[in-house]
């Protein structure tokens, strides 16, 4: 230590750390709870900032008392004033602030859960380690896809959350809060997006070895584009457009992929794995682990367990390279 230089008081270091955390917490992004794009997320972000202010006030009061009692001379204050200083700044003030914050948080809960005037209902099941998403079509036919949730902007949506295996937690930080998905019951989450864009969703509850590889995209679209998209999703898969795609479709069926996956309009009618009817139109593959290019499909089919440990889908690395490429080409064209 340099002689004559006094060390900085600890509370200054803590104040700088708190300020840095606040500045970093304000960073924008597709997975930021402090960059809201939905009614629920806006309320949660506002609650966060009020809690931050309340916590900062309590911290400042406690630090001020600590600074005063360590710097003031003992005879500068009486025992009575010291008692009231501790009671007021250390007990009464924190209790009042925390009670106000609790009341404010509880008061917003009914509105966050209100689903009476919802425009759309979606069922999402968290599975190890992907997301099964189901829409009810206008004519009563269900539309099932995976690892991608599309929502109309400005519309209130009820998402029914369930799980067939372990506890998962559904969370799109930019759109709303998180809700657990518990086997044996159905929970509800109400979302009302306010801005179009693509936002990242995650599983926020540890659910096994590939928990960190269980992401999804939430795409908020204008209402007319959403309606057109949903109508297109109700259609069966388009026929193979060229010889390579036809070879890939034949390989898909020949190798038993249709026992687990469904492609509407073909003989593939499995239900264990994701529906692949329009898999080529999705933004990602394998629950946000890969892109959606031909090479990504090929890599996933051949090296499934290298990409996602303990995934239930078997790897098909024993297939000839040409067959793998044809299958990947076929799947990528299922728009």
Secondary structure as UniProt FT lines:
FT   TURN            3..4
FT   HELIX           10..25
FT   TURN            30..31
FT   TURN            33..34
FT   HELIX           39..71
FT   HELIX           74..76
FT   HELIX           79..87
FT   HELIX           88..92
FT   HELIX           93..113
FT   TURN            116..117
FT   STRAND          120..127
FT   TURN            128..129
FT   STRAND          130..136
FT   TURN            138..139
FT   STRAND          142..146
FT   STRAND          148..152
FT   TURN            153..154
FT   STRAND          156..163
FT   STRAND          168..171
FT   TURN            173..175
FT   STRAND          179..181
FT   TURN            183..184
FT   STRAND          187..193
FT   STRAND          197..203
FT   TURN            209..210
FT   HELIX           211..213
FT   STRAND          215..221
FT   HELIX           223..233
FT   HELIX           243..254
FT   TURN            255..256
FT   HELIX           257..259
FT   TURN            264..265
FT   TURN            277..278
FT   HELIX           279..281
FT   TURN            286..289
FT   HELIX           294..302
FT   HELIX           304..307
FT   TURN            309..310
FT   TURN            317..318
FT   HELIX           321..332
//
